[in-house]
Amino acid sequence: MITTVLPIEVRVDALYNISQAARLLGVSRKTVYRMIEENRLKANLRKIDNRLVVTGQEIKKAITCVF
């Protein structure tokens, strides 16, 4: 069976929550939190609801490091 890897569509100017970032990176949420803690992924705290968000640019950088 042949599987095709679809290109990942990440908008550089968008903000992604932890679950979305994990899905785009192909890892678990726990791994995303670990990457943030180890400074391999930069996250910002969204002021309106105090949740962590990751920019599309950071996800693109992490994709090149992960793969």
SULUR-V413250 format. One record per backbone hydrogen bond with DSSP energy under -0.5 kcal/mol. CO is the residue of the C=O (numbers start at 1). NH is the residue of the N-H. If there is no record, write none. Layout:
# SULUR-V413250
CO&NH / CO&NH
This chain:
# SULUR-V413250
4&6 / 8&10 / 9&11 / 10&12 / 11&14 / 12&57 / 14&56 / 16&54 / 17&21 / 18&22 / 19&23 / 20&24 / 21&25 / 22&26 / 22&27 / 28&32 / 29&33 / 30&34 / 31&35 / 32&36 / 33&37 / 34&38 / 35&40 / 35&41 / 36&39 / 44&46 / 44&53 / 46&49 / 46&50 / 46&51 / 51&46 / 52&18 / 53&44 / 54&16 / 55&59 / 56&60 / 57&61 / 58&62 / 59&63 / 60&64 / 61&65 / 62&66 / 63&67
